[in-house]
Amino acid sequence: MNAKRIIVPVLFIALSVSLLTGMSLAAQKASQKSQGQVFIPPEVKADIQEGLASRQGRQDIPFAIFHSLYFPARDNSLHSIFFLKIKNSDLGYGPVAASPAETKPGQKGPQETPLQETPAELQANLNVFLQFNSLDKNGVPEVLKEAWVPAAFKVPAAEFDPEKEEVYSIGYPLPAGDYVVAIAVTSIDLQKVGIAYYELSLPDLTKLGKTLDTTPVFFAKQMDQMEGAEDRTLFHKDCFTYSYLKVVPNLDRTFSPGDNLDIFFFIFGAQPNPAGKNEIEIDFEVKKGEEMQIKFTPQVYDSFVISQPLPMKQTVKIKKGEEERIEQRDLPAGNYTLVISILDKVSQNSAVKTIDFEVK
């Protein structure tokens, strides 16, 4: 494999079992301390409960929870990240400069600044409420946790597109189990409420046995190291955070010719060798249907954190008359599947994961 790995901070890998895995719970506690009592106002909670059985929530602010990821957290919990799409025009952007953190839900917002004829910036202030409902063996939901996260976003007025749908994310640690997650996005005064539901199953890492598993495999557009881990739960736009990482994901899994497939995931269940290192062999293949398009040289990793760019280059044999030559060409437009074959060389356990993508 000719591609160099994405540089994952050494500190991040070293802390992947200790400080990193405890980050989510620490952030949760700090968030509760800094924001006061964590709660959902009665009127919003009533709206959530009303739509819980049918999974149909109030839609004054229309949005959908369209995807989720999870990563290791302390005590066999998983830091779960939820992705939402919301249209700009539904968030009440205007020339208001105050922070929503100064106002508790249901109270009147801060005083507006005098309106300018052509404001330089527009801002949206909102509340985000989370209710995690665990499902028993009969599928009956019971409230496990809830949280309140105030948020504000600014955008240059000249760049504001009211019809554009933006992607937002929010993360929270949860134990293994089956859930219905309810997320409510509201105006500061709670007069406009949007609610969406999302069903989620998180694996019990203590019951893997002699099998391998992974976190959901995803493609990254950009991955940066932050100065420190976040100490509170935040509502992010265009990215998500995990421990010291700030990540812009490629959730629609579309690429242009010549791009790399920058993949990221954790492997669960791999055993260390006597030196305390992993020996995980991974074979990456790109297929179109059943037809092989790219086969990378298998590579052995000494960590269960996998961050790898894969160049979308095909090796093509060109024959002209008596001459024959080998060329590297970009993968042409089309729909493909990345097949990831994983072998733990210590335990001999294996797993296969796939993820579809498109080249446009």
Summary of the structure (lengths in Angstrom):
residues: 360
radius of gyration: 23.1
end to end distance: 24.2
largest distance: 81.4
contacts: 1083
relative contact order: 0.17
helix: 13%
strand: 49%
